[in-house]
Amino acid sequence: MSLPRSQVQNAATRIPWTKNFRHLLPVPRHWSEKQSFYDPGIKAVPVKDRIRYWNVVPGDQIRIRGEGGKLHEVMSINKFSNRVYLKGNVKEVAKGKTPVNRSVHYSRCQLFMGTHTVTTPQGAPKEVSVFARRVGVRDPHWQPQLHRFDWKPGHHSSIPWPKHEPLETPAANQFYDTPKDVVLKITYQPPDLQTSAPADEKAYINALFNPQPRPFDESKPMEFHLVKELSNPHGRAKKQARWQAAKSRTTELLKKFVERELMNLNGRSAKAARAEGVFKFRQKVEEERKAEKKRRWLTAERMAKTERKVKRKQRKAEKQKEKLTQLVLKDAPTR
């Protein structure tokens, strides 16, 4: 089904009914480019963003989200650009240009459902304007007599929160429940980590696992030894601190190499000495990178496997040596 250019240019309509879905057809991209200065141009959103069933149509009253509770009447709609034109709201334009009505996006429109009488806390009745938060589509079908599509809009109004009912606290059982004064009793006093000396970790472990108890000062704080366990080493602040420390170390290392070469020119220019210092610095960084890579590769499991291989080779070499040592040659037969 072809889509004429004139239908897209004159897409703004005041008809509230949907008679076809031609507004869901794709619009050629080159139509959006202006052919001349007087060409108004064509604005159309992608097909996946267009609205199939319009619940905000000309004649409806709406309010704009973010602009208070002022009511506006819909004058016309553009189904290709998802714009809603407001009646009596003329947009200010430059001198010599034709004034146009203000348009807003369909997503900013909130349909006016009427007024509702509520009771204030003082007991007086009050009229409140009701707006639909979401409007759905139910039972879409074709009306052959009216030659149009029809559906039932599903209005989603706000559901009030249930009233909070306080829970009844059962009576405490003296055999199973802990008394309230025991629960509220403060049994831990955080130590002063700035002035206190940390406890000896090895002495604590020896006192814990030794069959004969050894003296251990329990008054000293143990919180110093839990810093690594209780803090996340992969946090953003710690990762940034490690990166900054590595960056400052690299900068100082480069400065040291360059200064060392500049102090001993040996007939070279300052530029050549600086270049050689940078070269040596890069070599040093590459060596450190390879050493760090090898260190990470040499895990405890791989080290144990390497040791087993070395021992196995030694045993094999010793067995071969023993065989050669104990080798006895038979006498050759005489002729």
N, C-alpha and C positions, 0 to 999 in steps of 0.2 A: 504494500500500500504506500503510494507516494505521498509526500507531505509538501504542499505548496508553500512557497516563501511568504506569500501574502497572509496565510493563516498564522504563521509564527509572528509576523510583524504586528498584526492586529489581534494578538492573543487575548488582550484584556477584554473581558466580557461581563455584562450585567445580568446574564441569565443564570439563575441559581441551580438549574438542573444539569445533570450529566447525561448527555445523549450518546456519547461515544468516548472511546479512549484513544483518540488520535493524538492527544497531548503526551502520550507515552511513547510515541515514535521518535527515533533518533533524529537529531537536527545536524545537518552537515556542518563541519567545523568552519569551512570558509564563509558560511553565512554570517558569522560573528564579526568578520572583518568589514569595515566601512569601505564602500566603493567610491564615495565622494564625500565632500564636506557636508552636504545636506542629507546624506543617508543617515537615518536614525539609528541604524545598527540593530542587531538582534541579540538579546540576552536570554540564554536558556541554560538551565542547570543540567547536569548529567541525568540520564534516564533513571538510574537507580535511586536518585534523590527526589524524583518527582512524586507527587501525591496522587494516588489512584482515585480514592473517594474523598471528596472535599466536604467537610462538615461545617466549615466557615464559608458562607455564600453571601452574595449581595442581599441586603436587607437585614442581616443579623446585626445584633449589637454585641460589641466586644470591648475588652479593655486590653491595654498594652502592658505586657509584663515589664516591671521596673519603672512605670510611670504613674503609679497610684491607681485610684479606682475610677478615673474619669472614663465615661462610656463614649464609644465611637460607633458610628454606623458604617457598615461596609458598603461601598459604592460599586466596586467591581473587583474582579480577581484575575490574575494571570497564572494559568496552570502550567506554563512552560518555565516560568522563573520563580514560582512559589511566592508571589508577592500579592499582598492584599492592599487595595487602595481605599483610603478613608474618605468619607463624604464630609464636605465642608472644611476640610483641613488642607488648605492650599500651601504648597511649598514655595518658599521665597526663591525667586530666580533673578538672574541679571536683567538689566533693562534691555528691552527689545526681544526677549524670548517669551514664548507662550507659557503662562503659569500652568502647573500640573498639580494634581492632588498628591498628597503625601502617601507613600507606600511603606509597608512594613512586611517583614518576613512572616510566613505562616506560623512558624514556631513561637513567635512572640504574642500571638493572639490567644486570648482566653475568652471563651464563649460565655455570654451572660445568660443565666438560666432563670432569672426572676428574683423576687424578694421572698424572704422567709422570716416569719415572726419567731423571735426567741425571747426568752425571759432573762432579764438581767439579774445579777446577784441581789439587787434591792427588791426584786419581784415585779418590776415594771416591764411591760411588753416593748419590744424594739424590732424595727424592720431592718433586716440585714440583707445586703445584696449577695447572691449566690453565683459563683462562677465555676465552670467545669474545669477540673484539673487535667483530666484526660477524656477524650471523646473517641470511642471505638466505633466499629462498623459491625452490625449484625444483620444476617439474612439479606445480603445483596441479591437483587433479582431484576429482571427486565420487565417493564410494564408495556405490554404490546398496545394497549389502548392509548396511552399517553406518549408512546415512543421515547421512553427514557428509562434510565436505571433508577432504582429506588432501593433504599435500605433503612434500617432502624439504627439510629445513633445510640451507642451505649455510653451513658454518662457515668464517669467514675468520680463520685464525690468523696470527700474525706470521711473516714470512719473514726468516730471518737475513741479515744483511749479508754480502756476499762478502768473503773474506779478501783483504787488501791484499797484493799482490805487488809488491815494489820493482822499478822499471824499471832495466834495465841501461844504464849510461851508456857510449856508444861512445867509442872513443879519438879524441882531437882530431886534426883534420887541419891540418897546419901551413900549408897554402896557403889554406884556406877559413875556418877557425875562428879567432876572436880568442882570444889567450892569456888565461888566467884572471887573471894579474896586471894586464893592461891593462884588463880588465872591472872589476876591483875598485879601480882607481886613481881617486881623487877628483879630478875636473877642474873642479868648480864649488864656489866658496866663497861662501855668501850674505853680502852686505854688511851692515854695521850701518846700518839705515835710519833710526835715531834721530839719529845724529851725522853721517852722510854727506850731502853735498849732491847733489841730482839732476843727472844729465847733461843737457846742452843738446840738446833734441830736434831743433831746426832745424839745429844744427851737424852732428848725426849724419846727417840726411837730405841735407844739402848734400855731405857727404863721401861719401855713398853713391851719389848720382846725378850728381855733377859729373864731367865728363871729367878735369879736373885735380884730383887729390886735395888736400884741404885738411886742415889739422891738426885732430885730434879727440882729446880726452882719453878714452881707453877705460877708465881706472881708476875713473871715476865710475859709480855704479850706474844702470842703465836700468830697474830694477824699478818705479820710481815711475810711469813712463808706461804700465805694463801693468795698473794697478789696475782701471781701468774695463773693460778687455777680459777680464780673468780673473775678475772678480767678477760675480755675478748681480745685476742691478739690480732684479729682480722677487722677490727673497727676502723672507721675512716680516719679518726684522729691519729691512731697509732701507726697506721699505714703511711699517712702523710708525714708523721714525725720520722719514721724510718727512711722514707724517700728523701726528706730534707737533710737528714744526717749523711746519707750516702752522697747526695749532691754536693754538700759542703766539703766532704772528704775528697771527692773527685776534683773539685776546684782547687783545694789546697795542694793536692798531689801534682796537678798541672803547673801550678805556680812554682812549686819546689823544683820540678824538672827544668823549667824555663830559666829560673834564677841560677841553677847550677851550671847551665850551659853559658849563660851570659857572663858569669864570673870567670870562666876559662874560655876565652874566644879562640886563642891559638891561631891567630891570623885570619879568622873568619869575620864576616860582617855580623852585625847584630841580628839582621833578618835571617841569615842562614843559621846562626846559633839558635834563634828562637824556633825555627822550623825543625831543627834536629831535636830540640827539647820536646816539641809537640809529638814528633815521631816516636821518641823513646817512651813518652807518656802513653801513647796509644798501644805500644807493644806491652807495656806493663799492665794496662787495663785488660788487654786480651789474654795475657797470661793468668791474671787473677780470675777472669771469667772462666777459662778452661779449668783452673784448679778448683773453683767453686762447683763447676759442673761435675767434675770427677768426684769431689767430696760428697755431693748429693747422690751420685750414682752408687758410691760405695756404702751401701746400707749394711746393717749388722748381719742380715741374712746372706748377702753377697760376700761379705768378708768371711763368714763361716764356711761358705761354699768354696771360696778360694783356698782357705787353709786346708780343707779336706782334700782338695786337688793336689796341693803341694805335698801333703803327707803321703798321699797315695803314690805320687811320682817318686818320692824318696824311698818308699818301701819297694817299689818295683825296681828302682836302680840298685838297691841293696841286694835284692834277690838275684838280679843278674850278675852282680859282682861276686856274690857267694857261689853261684853256679860256675863262673869262670875260675874261681879260686880252687874249687873242689873238682875241677875237671881232670880226669885221668885219661891219657891217650893210650890206646892199645899198641902193643908192639907189632910192627909190620912183619908179615911173613917173610922168611928168608927164601931165597931162590936156590 
